[in-house]
C-alpha cells in the first residue's frame, strides 16, 4: 500500500515536471523576437508621436488624484523599527532637500499619475544627486557611479531622470543659488543624459557595457572645463574615498576590550548586539530570541548573542556568493556585530555592521547587512521577478554598476518580531566618497549634475533599449526643456510638501 502510494506520488511529480518543461518550451517559442536597432528607433519615434516630449514636463497631473505624500510616508512605518523612526523624521525635517531624499515612495506615487512611455530599464528608483559618488572596484580602481540601490527594479527610464533632475533643482535651492544657476545645473544634467544616450545608441554592446567614468576620466574633464578650485575639490574627494577602507572603519567604530576587538556603543546610532541582548534580558527577564525559518525560537544569551547572529547571517549570505568569494569570506572570522542607523530614507530599516578579522587583527573586514523591502516602484510597476528583496537589490546593482563590491550578496534572516526579513550585504566602506552637497558652488554643481546625467544614461543604456530611448529624445531640445520644467515645478511641490510634513510633525503625527 505504501509502495503504491509512493509510486503514485512519483508519477504525479513526474507528470507535473513534464508539464512544466513543456510549458517552458512553448513559452520560449512563443516569446516575441527582440527588436532590431532600426525597429527600436522606429518604435521610439512612434512613442514620441503618442507621448510628445513636451508631456514629460507636466506637473501637477491633470486628470488623476494625487496620493497624499504624508500618508504614504506614514504607511512605511509599520515594517520599521519603531524606536528609530524619530531619527528618520528628524533628519527629513532638516531642509527640503533632506525631506526629498526620504520621499522616494511619495514621488513614485506622483510619477505613476503622469504619462509614461513603455520603455523600461533597470531603474534606480531613487536616483537623486546624493546617491551618486566614487567607490572602489574589485580591481581597486576608483570610478564614479550610482551607489544606492535599495529601490532598484525594472521601471520607466523617465522616472529616474525626473527624480535626478528635480533633486538637482532642490539641491541648488538648498545651496541658496539663483534660479538662473539652478536652471543651468538642471539643464546640464538632462542635456548630458540626452547626449550620452545618443552616443550610446551609436556604440556597440560591449562598448556600452565597459563604458565608465573613472577617476582619471573625471580629472581630465576637470582639467578641460574646470577651474583650479575644481581640481582641488576633486583631489580632496578622491583622497577621502581612498582612505575609506575597512581598516579606517575599524579605527572609527571599534575599540579593544580585554584584548578583543569590540564595536563602540553610540546609541541610538550604533548599538552593539550584546547591549541589545543585555537590555532585553534585564527588561523581560529572558534572553534575546529570534525565530528561525521553521518558526522555532532561537534564544541568545547576551554573552554569545553576537557570535550566534553572525553565524546565522553567514549561513544564508554565503550561498549567494560565487564560489571563489566564499573561500575569501571563509578566511575571515566574525568578532562583533552592532545595529547601525544609516541614511535618511532608510532610517528605521534594520541594518547591522559586522566586524571580521582575517590573517590578524590588522587584516579587518567590515560588512554592512542592510534590510531590503519591496521597491517603492513595485506598488506602481508590478512585483519584482526576484523572490527575495535582497536579491532584487544585488542583481539590480550588478546590472547597473560598472563593477560591484566583491562581497555583495543577500540573505534572509528571522527578526525579533518573529518574521523573516530580507537583507543585502556589502562592505561598509570600500573607497566610497562624494562631494559635499552643502558646500559646492554653482559651477561645481553644474559639472556634478552633468556627470550624474551621463552616469544615469549609461545605466539605462546597459539595461534598456538605448536605441528607442535615444530616438524618443530626438535631436531637438523639446525633451530637455520638458524635464527642466518638471524639475522646477516638482521642486515647488516638494517645498509645499515639506511644509505640510513639518506641520504634521508639529501636530504629533511624526514623533
Secondary structure, 3 states (H helix, E strand, C coil): CHHHHHHHHHHHHHHHHHHHHHHHHHHHHHCCCCCCHHHHHHHHHHHHHHCCHHHHHCCCCCCCCCCCHHHHHHHCCCCCCHHHHHHHHHHHCCCHHHHHHCCHHHHHHHHCCCCCCCCEEEECCCCCHHHEEEEECCCCCEEEEECCCCCCEEEEHHHHHHHHHHHHHHHHHHCCCCHHHHHHHHHHHHHHHHHHHHHHCCCCHHHHHHCCEEHHHHHHHHHHHCCHHHHHHHHHHHHHHHHCCHHHHHHHHEEEECCEEEECCECCCEEEHHHHHHHHHHHHCCCEEEECCCCCEEEECCCCHHHHHHHHHHHHHHHHCCHHHHHHHHCCEEEEEEEECCCCCCCCCCEEEEEEECCCCCCEEEEEEEECCCCCCHHHHCCCCCCCHHHHHHHHHHHHCCCCCCCCEEEEEECCCCCEEEEEEEECCCCCECCCCCCCCHHHHHHHHHHHHHHHHHHHHHHCCHHHHHHHHCCCCHHHHHHHHHHHHHHHHHHHHHHHHHHHHHCCCCC
